[in-house]
Amino acid sequence: MIEVIRGDITQLRLDALVNAANESLLGGGGVDGAIHRAAGPELKAYNRRLGGCPTGEVRISPGFKLPARWIIHTVGPVWHGGDRGEPALLESCYRNSFALALEYQVRTIAFPGISTGVYAFPKDQAATIAVSVMRDYEDRFERIIACCFSEEDERIYLNLLRS
Ligand code: ADP
């Protein structure tokens, strides 16, 4: 079941939430900053030992002070116009997040709009990729949540899920 929720992903009580991280995994702006603030300083200390994460790949940490049990950190591609493999890399972020979630027996999971903030991936195209991978994994999870921060994002996801 794919759900659309509008709000702050850090407030969700789930088995896992996905973080749109950067390659350092040590925190940044946007959703990454919000997750690090809400999880507390232990997250940064833990991630230091992970030694970073290449674009398109995933790493996992505990949720620390978050209500979510796990944080799956993935690094989305920076949008450079679309001819540098950005769509395939974004798809890898979603697929690799689901694969790692399954290894950790995650049944409920939420995603932000990976790469659609500072990394400037076009929102419609990003949501189309997200929803198509979510549909592939729908049967293996109890809840898959597209966590939208803006009304525009919510509208994009609701339209895609209706079609
Ligand atoms: P990126 O660097 O991958 O583009 P950003 O954090 O800049 O990541 O943005 C990714 C998406 O997360 C954007 O759609 C942004 O509006 C959204 N976002 C920012 N803060 C939160 C939050 N607390 N909860 C859910 N989504 C958020």
Backbone and ligand atoms as CSV (ligand in chain L), in Angstrom:
chain,resi,resn,atom,element,x,y,z
A,1,MET,N,N,0.842,-1.204,0.000
A,1,MET,CA,C,0.000,0.000,0.000
A,1,MET,C,C,0.881,1.260,0.000
A,2,ILE,N,N,0.713,2.079,-1.016
A,2,ILE,CA,C,1.487,3.320,-1.101
A,2,ILE,C,C,0.614,4.470,-0.598
A,3,GLU,N,N,1.160,5.217,0.367
A,3,GLU,CA,C,0.404,6.339,0.940
A,3,GLU,C,C,1.152,7.635,0.691
A,4,VAL,N,N,0.403,8.709,0.612
A,4,VAL,CA,C,1.009,10.032,0.504
A,4,VAL,C,C,0.691,10.776,1.791
A,5,ILE,N,N,1.743,11.272,2.445
A,5,ILE,CA,C,1.563,12.035,3.679
A,5,ILE,C,C,2.242,13.371,3.475
A,6,ARG,N,N,1.615,14.438,3.939
A,6,ARG,CA,C,2.282,15.735,3.873
A,6,ARG,C,C,2.755,16.107,5.265
A,7,GLY,N,N,4.066,16.366,5.401
A,7,GLY,CA,C,4.578,16.752,6.707
A,7,GLY,C,C,6.054,16.447,6.853
A,8,ASP,N,N,6.475,16.486,8.105
A,8,ASP,CA,C,7.889,16.342,8.458
A,8,ASP,C,C,8.203,14.856,8.667
A,9,ILE,N,N,9.087,14.338,7.860
A,9,ILE,CA,C,9.398,12.900,7.893
A,9,ILE,C,C,9.973,12.475,9.253
A,10,THR,N,N,10.620,13.407,9.956
A,10,THR,CA,C,11.267,13.026,11.227
A,10,THR,C,C,10.248,12.650,12.305
A,11,GLN,N,N,8.985,13.014,12.106
A,11,GLN,CA,C,7.957,12.749,13.127
A,11,GLN,C,C,7.327,11.370,12.971
A,12,LEU,N,N,7.647,10.655,11.904
A,12,LEU,CA,C,6.929,9.413,11.598
A,12,LEU,C,C,7.476,8.228,12.392
A,13,ARG,N,N,6.556,7.498,13.013
A,13,ARG,CA,C,6.915,6.309,13.791
A,13,ARG,C,C,6.788,5.088,12.892
A,14,LEU,N,N,7.923,4.668,12.326
A,14,LEU,CA,C,7.938,3.601,11.325
A,14,LEU,C,C,9.156,2.729,11.577
A,15,ASP,N,N,9.222,1.605,10.868
A,15,ASP,CA,C,10.426,0.788,10.973
A,15,ASP,C,C,11.634,1.542,10.399
A,16,ALA,N,N,11.427,2.250,9.294
A,16,ALA,CA,C,12.561,2.954,8.685
A,16,ALA,C,C,12.103,4.196,7.952
A,17,LEU,N,N,12.967,5.210,7.957
A,17,LEU,CA,C,12.759,6.311,7.036
A,17,LEU,C,C,14.031,6.498,6.237
A,18,VAL,N,N,13.850,7.021,5.034
A,18,VAL,CA,C,14.972,7.199,4.121
A,18,VAL,C,C,15.414,8.655,4.187
A,19,ASN,N,N,16.711,8.835,4.229
A,19,ASN,CA,C,17.295,10.173,4.269
A,19,ASN,C,C,17.941,10.492,2.929
A,20,ALA,N,N,17.644,11.675,2.389
A,20,ALA,CA,C,18.335,12.184,1.197
A,20,ALA,C,C,19.634,12.818,1.669
A,21,ALA,N,N,20.652,11.978,1.824
A,21,ALA,CA,C,21.916,12.405,2.433
A,21,ALA,C,C,22.873,12.940,1.361
A,22,ASN,N,N,24.042,13.380,1.807
A,22,ASN,CA,C,25.118,13.671,0.851
A,22,ASN,C,C,26.223,12.644,1.085
A,23,GLU,N,N,27.247,12.652,0.223
A,23,GLU,CA,C,28.236,11.568,0.246
A,23,GLU,C,C,28.997,11.453,1.562
A,24,SER,N,N,29.028,12.519,2.349
A,24,SER,CA,C,29.759,12.455,3.635
A,24,SER,C,C,28.969,11.692,4.699
A,25,LEU,N,N,27.656,11.688,4.570
A,25,LEU,CA,C,26.733,11.117,5.579
A,25,LEU,C,C,26.791,11.845,6.919
A,26,LEU,N,N,27.390,13.034,6.938
A,26,LEU,CA,C,27.584,13.737,8.217
A,26,LEU,C,C,26.588,14.872,8.435
A,27,GLY,N,N,25.569,14.934,7.582
A,27,GLY,CA,C,24.547,15.963,7.756
A,27,GLY,C,C,24.699,17.073,6.742
A,28,GLY,N,N,23.616,17.795,6.502
A,28,GLY,CA,C,23.631,18.888,5.528
A,28,GLY,C,C,22.380,19.716,5.724
A,29,GLY,N,N,21.862,20.257,4.626
A,29,GLY,CA,C,20.644,21.067,4.712
A,29,GLY,C,C,19.420,20.209,4.469
A,30,GLY,N,N,18.287,20.861,4.302
A,30,GLY,CA,C,17.044,20.176,3.921
A,30,GLY,C,C,16.664,19.048,4.858
A,31,VAL,N,N,16.176,17.982,4.255
A,31,VAL,CA,C,15.674,16.864,5.050
A,31,VAL,C,C,16.814,16.203,5.842
A,32,ASP,N,N,17.996,16.194,5.269
A,32,ASP,CA,C,19.175,15.629,5.939
A,32,ASP,C,C,19.447,16.370,7.259
A,33,GLY,N,N,19.423,17.684,7.206
A,33,GLY,CA,C,19.636,18.490,8.409
A,33,GLY,C,C,18.552,18.232,9.446
A,34,ALA,N,N,17.313,18.151,8.972
A,34,ALA,CA,C,16.191,17.911,9.895
A,34,ALA,C,C,16.350,16.552,10.578
A,35,ILE,N,N,16.761,15.548,9.822
A,35,ILE,CA,C,16.937,14.201,10.390
A,35,ILE,C,C,18.080,14.202,11.404
A,36,HIS,N,N,19.190,14.835,11.061
A,36,HIS,CA,C,20.314,14.870,12.010
A,36,HIS,C,C,19.942,15.625,13.288
A,37,ARG,N,N,19.220,16.722,13.156
A,37,ARG,CA,C,18.809,17.473,14.365
A,37,ARG,C,C,17.902,16.627,15.246
A,38,ALA,N,N,16.941,15.954,14.601
A,38,ALA,CA,C,15.957,15.197,15.383
A,38,ALA,C,C,16.556,13.911,15.960
A,39,ALA,N,N,17.506,13.310,15.258
A,39,ALA,CA,C,18.102,12.056,15.741
A,39,ALA,C,C,19.108,12.318,16.855
A,40,GLY,N,N,19.707,13.513,16.852
A,40,GLY,CA,C,20.697,13.855,17.875
A,40,GLY,C,C,22.116,13.594,17.394
A,41,PRO,N,N,23.100,14.085,18.160
A,41,PRO,CA,C,24.506,14.033,17.742
A,41,PRO,C,C,25.080,12.620,17.600
A,42,GLU,N,N,24.428,11.657,18.218
A,42,GLU,CA,C,24.923,10.275,18.078
A,42,GLU,C,C,24.916,9.812,16.624
A,43,LEU,N,N,23.992,10.356,15.845
A,43,LEU,CA,C,23.895,9.940,14.434
A,43,LEU,C,C,25.177,10.304,13.685
A,44,LYS,N,N,25.645,11.515,13.874
A,44,LYS,CA,C,26.858,11.955,13.182
A,44,LYS,C,C,28.060,11.104,13.609
A,45,ALA,N,N,28.138,10.837,14.898
A,45,ALA,CA,C,29.245,10.021,15.411
A,45,ALA,C,C,29.199,8.616,14.808
A,46,TYR,N,N,28.007,8.069,14.702
A,46,TYR,CA,C,27.847,6.728,14.125
A,46,TYR,C,C,28.233,6.740,12.642
A,47,ASN,N,N,27.713,7.744,11.923
A,47,ASN,CA,C,27.948,7.791,10.475
A,47,ASN,C,C,29.410,8.035,10.125
A,48,ARG,N,N,30.128,8.695,11.000
A,48,ARG,CA,C,31.555,8.907,10.780
A,48,ARG,C,C,32.260,7.570,10.530
A,49,ARG,N,N,31.800,6.556,11.226
A,49,ARG,CA,C,32.420,5.228,11.091
A,49,ARG,C,C,31.998,4.519,9.813
A,50,LEU,N,N,30.940,5.002,9.165
A,50,LEU,CA,C,30.504,4.381,7.909
A,50,LEU,C,C,31.394,4.802,6.736
A,51,GLY,N,N,32.079,5.933,6.890
A,51,GLY,CA,C,33.039,6.341,5.865
A,51,GLY,C,C,32.427,6.809,4.560
A,52,GLY,N,N,31.250,7.418,4.609
A,52,GLY,CA,C,30.664,8.006,3.410
A,52,GLY,C,C,29.880,7.016,2.573
A,53,CYS,N,N,29.296,7.519,1.490
A,53,CYS,CA,C,28.421,6.705,0.645
A,53,CYS,C,C,28.413,7.307,-0.760
A,54,PRO,N,N,28.730,6.497,-1.785
A,54,PRO,CA,C,28.689,7.040,-3.156
A,54,PRO,C,C,27.250,7.302,-3.628
A,55,THR,N,N,27.100,8.157,-4.597
A,55,THR,CA,C,25.789,8.472,-5.179
A,55,THR,C,C,25.112,7.199,-5.692
A,56,GLY,N,N,23.844,7.069,-5.377
A,56,GLY,CA,C,23.054,5.913,-5.817
A,56,GLY,C,C,23.077,4.743,-4.850
A,57,GLU,N,N,23.993,4.799,-3.866
A,57,GLU,CA,C,24.100,3.698,-2.898
A,57,GLU,C,C,23.409,4.057,-1.577
A,58,VAL,N,N,23.414,3.087,-0.654
A,58,VAL,CA,C,22.700,3.255,0.613
A,58,VAL,C,C,23.556,2.758,1.783
A,59,ARG,N,N,23.296,3.337,2.951
A,59,ARG,CA,C,23.887,2.876,4.209
A,59,ARG,C,C,22.778,2.948,5.260
A,60,ILE,N,N,22.951,2.205,6.347
A,60,ILE,CA,C,21.895,2.210,7.373
A,60,ILE,C,C,22.470,2.585,8.733
A,61,SER,N,N,21.673,3.284,9.519
A,61,SER,CA,C,22.047,3.587,10.909
A,61,SER,C,C,20.799,3.416,11.768
A,62,PRO,N,N,20.993,3.310,13.072
A,62,PRO,CA,C,19.821,3.367,13.959
A,62,PRO,C,C,19.160,4.749,13.855
A,63,GLY,N,N,17.940,4.849,14.334
A,63,GLY,CA,C,17.226,6.133,14.318
A,63,GLY,C,C,17.593,7.035,15.498
A,64,PHE,N,N,18.312,6.489,16.460
A,64,PHE,CA,C,18.665,7.222,17.682
A,64,PHE,C,C,17.421,7.893,18.269
A,65,LYS,N,N,17.372,9.211,18.406
A,65,LYS,CA,C,16.219,9.850,19.087
A,65,LYS,C,C,14.955,9.928,18.237
A,66,LEU,N,N,15.021,9.507,17.009
A,66,LEU,CA,C,13.826,9.536,16.153
A,66,LEU,C,C,12.827,8.468,16.583
A,67,PRO,N,N,11.549,8.685,16.297
A,67,PRO,CA,C,10.590,7.598,16.513
A,67,PRO,C,C,10.822,6.422,15.560
A,68,ALA,N,N,11.456,6.655,14.422
A,68,ALA,CA,C,11.737,5.558,13.482
A,68,ALA,C,C,12.902,4.715,13.999
A,69,ARG,N,N,12.837,3.402,13.754
A,69,ARG,CA,C,13.867,2.498,14.274
A,69,ARG,C,C,15.179,2.606,13.500
A,70,TRP,N,N,15.079,2.714,12.164
A,70,TRP,CA,C,16.263,2.771,11.310
A,70,TRP,C,C,16.218,3.992,10.403
A,71,ILE,N,N,17.395,4.455,10.026
A,71,ILE,CA,C,17.499,5.474,8.976
A,71,ILE,C,C,18.305,4.857,7.833
A,72,ILE,N,N,17.710,4.832,6.669
A,72,ILE,CA,C,18.433,4.377,5.479
A,72,ILE,C,C,18.896,5.636,4.750
A,73,HIS,N,N,20.195,5.811,4.685
A,73,HIS,CA,C,20.770,7.006,4.065
A,73,HIS,C,C,21.081,6.685,2.610
A,74,THR,N,N,20.570,7.495,1.709
A,74,THR,CA,C,20.912,7.297,0.300
A,74,THR,C,C,21.332,8.635,-0.275
A,75,VAL,N,N,22.227,8.595,-1.245
A,75,VAL,CA,C,22.737,9.826,-1.841
A,75,VAL,C,C,22.177,9.945,-3.247
A,76,GLY,N,N,21.284,10.895,-3.425
A,76,GLY,CA,C,20.684,11.129,-4.740
A,76,GLY,C,C,21.653,11.869,-5.653
A,77,PRO,N,N,21.394,11.790,-6.971
A,77,PRO,CA,C,22.241,12.509,-7.921
A,77,PRO,C,C,21.926,14.004,-7.933
A,78,VAL,N,N,22.941,14.810,-8.154
A,78,VAL,CA,C,22.739,16.234,-8.422
A,78,VAL,C,C,22.293,16.339,-9.881
A,79,TRP,N,N,21.256,17.105,-10.140
A,79,TRP,CA,C,20.738,17.264,-11.510
A,79,TRP,C,C,21.671,18.175,-12.311
A,80,HIS,N,N,22.164,17.618,-13.446
A,80,HIS,CA,C,23.024,18.416,-14.333
A,80,HIS,C,C,22.404,18.541,-15.723
A,81,GLY,N,N,21.096,18.318,-15.827
A,81,GLY,CA,C,20.447,18.405,-17.135
A,81,GLY,C,C,19.893,17.077,-17.604
A,82,GLY,N,N,20.294,15.990,-16.983
A,82,GLY,CA,C,19.669,14.704,-17.261
A,82,GLY,C,C,20.488,13.744,-18.097
A,83,ASP,N,N,21.604,14.225,-18.658
A,83,ASP,CA,C,22.395,13.324,-19.514
A,83,ASP,C,C,23.648,12.795,-18.813
A,84,ARG,N,N,23.640,12.867,-17.495
A,84,ARG,CA,C,24.769,12.292,-16.736
A,84,ARG,C,C,24.304,11.122,-15.871
A,85,GLY,N,N,23.314,10.412,-16.399
A,85,GLY,CA,C,22.840,9.218,-15.685
A,85,GLY,C,C,21.970,9.505,-14.478
A,86,GLU,N,N,21.464,10.727,-14.362
A,86,GLU,CA,C,20.694,11.084,-13.169
A,86,GLU,C,C,19.475,10.188,-12.952
A,87,PRO,N,N,18.646,9.923,-14.012
A,87,PRO,CA,C,17.466,9.079,-13.758
A,87,PRO,C,C,17.832,7.682,-13.250
A,88,ALA,N,N,18.836,7.051,-13.836
A,88,ALA,CA,C,19.228,5.699,-13.397
A,88,ALA,C,C,19.769,5.735,-11.967
A,89,LEU,N,N,20.508,6.782,-11.642
A,89,LEU,CA,C,21.043,6.894,-10.274
A,89,LEU,C,C,19.920,7.094,-9.264
A,90,LEU,N,N,18.932,7.894,-9.618
A,90,LEU,CA,C,17.816,8.103,-8.691
A,90,LEU,C,C,17.037,6.801,-8.499
A,91,GLU,N,N,16.840,6.083,-9.592
A,91,GLU,CA,C,16.157,4.785,-9.479
A,91,GLU,C,C,16.941,3.846,-8.557
A,92,SER,N,N,18.265,3.846,-8.679
A,92,SER,CA,C,19.110,3.025,-7.792
A,92,SER,C,C,18.905,3.396,-6.327
A,93,CYS,N,N,18.764,4.678,-6.037
A,93,CYS,CA,C,18.525,5.099,-4.644
A,93,CYS,C,C,17.287,4.411,-4.086
A,94,TYR,N,N,16.214,4.426,-4.860
A,94,TYR,CA,C,14.961,3.814,-4.383
A,94,TYR,C,C,15.108,2.300,-4.300
A,95,ARG,N,N,15.635,1.668,-5.357
A,95,ARG,CA,C,15.769,0.201,-5.346
A,95,ARG,C,C,16.689,-0.271,-4.224
A,96,ASN,N,N,17.839,0.380,-4.073
A,96,ASN,CA,C,18.784,-0.037,-3.037
A,96,ASN,C,C,18.218,0.199,-1.634
A,97,SER,N,N,17.420,1.248,-1.472
A,97,SER,CA,C,16.773,1.495,-0.167
A,97,SER,C,C,15.807,0.364,0.169
A,98,PHE,N,N,14.995,-0.030,-0.799
A,98,PHE,CA,C,14.056,-1.127,-0.549
A,98,PHE,C,C,14.798,-2.440,-0.269
A,99,ALA,N,N,15.838,-2.718,-1.032
A,99,ALA,CA,C,16.580,-3.972,-0.846
A,99,ALA,C,C,17.188,-4.031,0.551
A,100,LEU,N,N,17.775,-2.930,1.007
A,100,LEU,CA,C,18.369,-2.903,2.347
A,100,LEU,C,C,17.272,-3.001,3.410
A,101,ALA,N,N,16.150,-2.341,3.184
A,101,ALA,CA,C,15.019,-2.421,4.119
A,101,ALA,C,C,14.572,-3.868,4.286
A,102,LEU,N,N,14.508,-4.615,3.207
A,102,LEU,CA,C,14.088,-6.016,3.295
A,102,LEU,C,C,15.081,-6.839,4.118
A,103,GLU,N,N,16.373,-6.549,3.958
A,103,GLU,CA,C,17.387,-7.258,4.764
A,103,GLU,C,C,17.184,-7.028,6.255
A,104,TYR,N,N,16.658,-5.872,6.609
A,104,TYR,CA,C,16.462,-5.524,8.018
A,104,TYR,C,C,15.021,-5.763,8.489
A,105,GLN,N,N,14.290,-6.567,7.734
A,105,GLN,CA,C,12.900,-6.917,8.096
A,105,GLN,C,C,11.999,-5.691,8.278
A,106,VAL,N,N,12.300,-4.631,7.556
A,106,VAL,CA,C,11.472,-3.429,7.624
A,106,VAL,C,C,10.140,-3.697,6.928
A,107,ARG,N,N,9.038,-3.309,7.597
A,107,ARG,CA,C,7.706,-3.495,7.005
A,107,ARG,C,C,7.035,-2.155,6.688
A,108,THR,N,N,7.498,-1.099,7.372
A,108,THR,CA,C,6.910,0.223,7.149
A,108,THR,C,C,8.039,1.225,6.892
A,109,ILE,N,N,7.907,2.002,5.817
A,109,ILE,CA,C,9.025,2.841,5.377
A,109,ILE,C,C,8.497,4.116,4.723
A,110,ALA,N,N,9.217,5.220,4.943
A,110,ALA,CA,C,8.847,6.493,4.315
A,110,ALA,C,C,10.033,7.070,3.550
A,111,PHE,N,N,9.730,7.701,2.437
A,111,PHE,CA,C,10.736,8.347,1.585
A,111,PHE,C,C,10.431,9.837,1.438
A,112,PRO,N,N,11.460,10.684,1.480
A,112,PRO,CA,C,11.285,12.072,1.050
A,112,PRO,C,C,11.477,12.111,-0.477
A,113,GLY,N,N,11.302,13.250,-1.065
A,113,GLY,CA,C,11.557,13.394,-2.507
A,113,GLY,C,C,13.053,13.543,-2.749
A,114,ILE,N,N,13.726,12.395,-2.839
A,114,ILE,CA,C,15.182,12.373,-2.972
A,114,ILE,C,C,15.610,13.213,-4.191
A,115,SER,N,N,16.609,14.051,-3.986
A,115,SER,CA,C,17.210,14.906,-5.031
A,115,SER,C,C,16.348,16.079,-5.490
A,116,THR,N,N,15.127,16.221,-4.969
A,116,THR,CA,C,14.248,17.262,-5.521
A,116,THR,C,C,14.361,18.608,-4.804
A,117,GLY,N,N,15.262,18.703,-3.838
A,117,GLY,CA,C,15.472,19.973,-3.149
A,117,GLY,C,C,16.684,20.669,-3.746
A,118,VAL,N,N,17.722,20.784,-2.943
A,118,VAL,CA,C,18.953,21.451,-3.368
A,118,VAL,C,C,19.566,20.777,-4.606
A,119,TYR,N,N,19.372,19.476,-4.753
A,119,TYR,CA,C,19.967,18.760,-5.894
A,119,TYR,C,C,19.210,18.957,-7.207
A,120,ALA,N,N,18.027,19.634,-7.136
A,120,ALA,CA,C,17.350,20.202,-8.315
A,120,ALA,C,C,16.849,19.214,-9.368
A,121,PHE,N,N,16.642,17.976,-8.989
A,121,PHE,CA,C,16.052,17.007,-9.935
A,121,PHE,C,C,14.606,17.453,-10.198
A,122,PRO,N,N,14.143,17.485,-11.473
A,122,PRO,CA,C,12.763,17.919,-11.738
A,122,PRO,C,C,11.755,17.052,-10.970
A,123,LYS,N,N,10.840,17.724,-10.281
A,123,LYS,CA,C,9.953,17.031,-9.344
A,123,LYS,C,C,9.062,15.980,-9.992
A,124,ASP,N,N,8.500,16.309,-11.175
A,124,ASP,CA,C,7.594,15.350,-11.828
A,124,ASP,C,C,8.333,14.079,-12.212
A,125,GLN,N,N,9.504,14.259,-12.811
A,125,GLN,CA,C,10.283,13.110,-13.270
A,125,GLN,C,C,10.760,12.277,-12.077
A,126,ALA,N,N,11.167,12.949,-11.012
A,126,ALA,CA,C,11.627,12.238,-9.813
A,126,ALA,C,C,10.484,11.428,-9.199
A,127,ALA,N,N,9.304,12.022,-9.132
A,127,ALA,CA,C,8.163,11.320,-8.528
A,127,ALA,C,C,7.737,10.133,-9.393
A,128,THR,N,N,7.845,10.273,-10.706
A,128,THR,CA,C,7.505,9.164,-11.606
A,128,THR,C,C,8.425,7.975,-11.347
A,129,ILE,N,N,9.713,8.245,-11.183
A,129,ILE,CA,C,10.681,7.188,-10.874
A,129,ILE,C,C,10.358,6.576,-9.505
A,130,ALA,N,N,10.116,7.433,-8.524
A,130,ALA,CA,C,9.831,6.955,-7.158
A,130,ALA,C,C,8.617,6.032,-7.146
A,131,VAL,N,N,7.542,6.462,-7.773
A,131,VAL,CA,C,6.302,5.678,-7.740
A,131,VAL,C,C,6.470,4.364,-8.497
A,132,SER,N,N,7.214,4.381,-9.590
A,132,SER,CA,C,7.344,3.115,-10.333
A,132,SER,C,C,8.134,2.090,-9.518
A,133,VAL,N,N,9.160,2.511,-8.785
A,133,VAL,CA,C,9.884,1.553,-7.934
A,133,VAL,C,C,9.017,1.151,-6.730
A,134,MET,N,N,8.297,2.108,-6.158
A,134,MET,CA,C,7.403,1.775,-5.027
A,134,MET,C,C,6.395,0.700,-5.441
A,135,ARG,N,N,5.889,0.811,-6.654
A,135,ARG,CA,C,4.908,-0.191,-7.107
A,135,ARG,C,C,5.545,-1.576,-7.203
A,136,ASP,N,N,6.811,-1.624,-7.610
A,136,ASP,CA,C,7.512,-2.919,-7.690
A,136,ASP,C,C,7.627,-3.601,-6.328
A,137,TYR,N,N,7.729,-2.792,-5.273
A,137,TYR,CA,C,7.968,-3.348,-3.928
A,137,TYR,C,C,6.721,-3.375,-3.054
A,138,GLU,N,N,5.635,-2.868,-3.574
A,138,GLU,CA,C,4.405,-2.674,-2.798
A,138,GLU,C,C,3.980,-3.928,-2.034
A,139,ASP,N,N,4.075,-5.077,-2.677
A,139,ASP,CA,C,3.591,-6.332,-2.077
A,139,ASP,C,C,4.433,-6.794,-0.893
A,140,ARG,N,N,5.663,-6.304,-0.789
A,140,ARG,CA,C,6.558,-6.811,0.252
A,140,ARG,C,C,6.589,-5.924,1.493
A,141,PHE,N,N,5.779,-4.869,1.520
A,141,PHE,CA,C,5.746,-3.951,2.671
A,141,PHE,C,C,4.304,-3.730,3.108
A,142,GLU,N,N,4.164,-3.411,4.400
A,142,GLU,CA,C,2.849,-3.069,4.938
A,142,GLU,C,C,2.473,-1.641,4.558
A,143,ARG,N,N,3.436,-0.737,4.731
A,143,ARG,CA,C,3.209,0.675,4.390
A,143,ARG,C,C,4.435,1.221,3.675
A,144,ILE,N,N,4.188,1.862,2.545
A,144,ILE,CA,C,5.226,2.630,1.855
A,144,ILE,C,C,4.683,4.054,1.758
A,145,ILE,N,N,5.406,4.982,2.365
A,145,ILE,CA,C,4.901,6.353,2.450
A,145,ILE,C,C,5.764,7.300,1.631
A,146,ALA,N,N,5.114,8.039,0.741
A,146,ALA,CA,C,5.771,9.155,0.064
A,146,ALA,C,C,5.523,10.374,0.944
A,147,CYS,N,N,6.567,10.825,1.641
A,147,CYS,CA,C,6.405,11.946,2.573
A,147,CYS,C,C,6.704,13.249,1.843
A,148,CYS,N,N,5.667,14.034,1.632
A,148,CYS,CA,C,5.783,15.274,0.855
A,148,CYS,C,C,5.869,16.459,1.792
A,149,PHE,N,N,6.743,17.372,1.467
A,149,PHE,CA,C,6.918,18.541,2.323
A,149,PHE,C,C,6.036,19.695,1.861
A,150,SER,N,N,5.764,19.756,0.555
A,150,SER,CA,C,4.967,20.862,0.021
A,150,SER,C,C,3.668,20.343,-0.575
A,151,GLU,N,N,2.729,21.271,-0.725
A,151,GLU,CA,C,1.442,20.930,-1.328
A,151,GLU,C,C,1.650,20.511,-2.786
A,152,GLU,N,N,2.592,21.159,-3.464
A,152,GLU,CA,C,2.877,20.822,-4.867
A,152,GLU,C,C,3.339,19.368,-4.987
A,153,ASP,N,N,4.245,18.974,-4.104
A,153,ASP,CA,C,4.741,17.588,-4.139
A,153,ASP,C,C,3.607,16.602,-3.872
A,154,GLU,N,N,2.761,16.946,-2.918
A,154,GLU,CA,C,1.640,16.073,-2.579
A,154,GLU,C,C,0.731,15.882,-3.794
A,155,ARG,N,N,0.471,16.972,-4.507
A,155,ARG,CA,C,-0.395,16.911,-5.689
A,155,ARG,C,C,0.237,16.023,-6.773
A,156,ILE,N,N,1.538,16.165,-6.982
A,156,ILE,CA,C,2.237,15.353,-7.996
A,156,ILE,C,C,2.091,13.865,-7.673
A,157,TYR,N,N,2.332,13.491,-6.434
A,157,TYR,CA,C,2.249,12.067,-6.052
A,157,TYR,C,C,0.818,11.550,-6.137
A,158,LEU,N,N,-0.140,12.346,-5.664
A,158,LEU,CA,C,-1.533,11.882,-5.706
A,158,LEU,C,C,-1.982,11.674,-7.150
A,159,ASN,N,N,-1.575,12.566,-8.046
A,159,ASN,CA,C,-1.929,12.395,-9.471
A,159,ASN,C,C,-1.315,11.135,-10.050
A,160,LEU,N,N,-0.055,10.895,-9.727
A,160,LEU,CA,C,0.613,9.700,-10.259
A,160,LEU,C,C,-0.041,8.420,-9.728
A,161,LEU,N,N,-0.434,8.446,-8.457
A,161,LEU,CA,C,-1.008,7.228,-7.869
A,161,LEU,C,C,-2.429,6.969,-8.349
A,162,ARG,N,N,-3.088,8.011,-8.823
A,162,ARG,CA,C,-4.433,7.826,-9.379
A,162,ARG,C,C,-4.376,7.173,-10.748
A,163,SER,N,N,-3.250,7.356,-11.465
A,163,SER,CA,C,-3.209,6.868,-12.861
A,163,SER,C,C,-2.740,5.424,-12.945
L,1,ADP,P1,P,18.451,16.850,-1.982
L,1,ADP,O1,O,19.776,17.439,-1.600
L,1,ADP,O2,O,18.506,15.342,-2.202
L,1,ADP,O3,O,17.780,17.585,-3.098
L,1,ADP,P2,P,16.782,18.203,0.051
L,1,ADP,O4,O,16.763,17.898,1.497
L,1,ADP,O5,O,17.306,19.523,-0.374
L,1,ADP,O6,O,17.573,16.963,-0.648
L,1,ADP,O7,O,15.313,18.014,-0.515
L,1,ADP,C1,C,14.701,16.789,-0.701
L,1,ADP,C2,C,13.210,16.911,-0.452
L,1,ADP,O8,O,12.946,16.836,0.955
L,1,ADP,C3,C,12.589,18.222,-0.924
L,1,ADP,O9,O,11.375,17.922,-1.605
L,1,ADP,C4,C,12.321,18.974,0.379
L,1,ADP,O10,O,11.204,19.817,0.257
L,1,ADP,C5,C,12.004,17.829,1.311
L,1,ADP,N1,N,12.147,18.069,2.767
L,1,ADP,C6,C,12.881,18.995,3.422
L,1,ADP,N2,N,12.748,18.869,4.751
L,1,ADP,C7,C,11.900,17.808,4.952
L,1,ADP,C8,C,11.349,17.154,6.096
L,1,ADP,N3,N,11.650,17.551,7.347
L,1,ADP,N4,N,10.501,16.111,5.900
L,1,ADP,C9,C,10.191,15.685,4.662
L,1,ADP,N5,N,10.675,16.254,3.541
L,1,ADP,C10,C,11.520,17.304,3.685
